[in-house]
Amino acid sequence: MVKKEFIKVISHSGDDRLRLKIETEKGKVVDIVVQYEAKFSEVWHSIVRYDCSHGFLYRDVMFPGGKKEKHPLDIPDLKTALIYAEQDIKDRWKWYRDRYRRRLRK
């Protein structure tokens, strides 16, 4: 089993990043975590996470204070899910960030 973990900065400011964890076995993706994190006032916050740790693929949407909304996803294989998750966050990170910031101020 091969485990890889890395971070990709996705904004020019450096305050937005993807944290990826990928586990493969014999070349097949068997576990993933793709998490979008944003920095507010020098503190990193988890905003959105794609994961399959509970035996199914889902997207967690985080709220300030620790609450999470779990959204199951129907994507047949983890390689496709990995591509989908990374692209979703790259396409929508500004929207995810703004929504979290509004909730942070309440």
Long-range contacts (C-beta under 8 A, 24 or more apart in sequence): 1-25, 1-30, 10-36, 10-89, 10-90, 10-93, 11-93, 14-39, 15-39, 15-40, 16-93, 16-97, 18-86, 18-89, 18-90, 20-86, 22-82, 28-79, 29-77, 29-78, 29-79, 29-82, 30-78, 31-78, 32-78, 32-81, 32-82, 32-85, 34-82, 34-85, 34-86, 34-89, 36-89, 36-93, 36-96, 38-93, 38-96, 38-97, 38-100, 40-101, 40-104, 45-100, 45-104, 47-96, 47-97, 47-100, 48-89, 48-96, 50-81, 50-84, 50-85, 50-88, 52-78, 52-81, 57-81, 59-85, 62-100, 63-100, 63-103, 64-100, 64-103, 64-104, 64-106
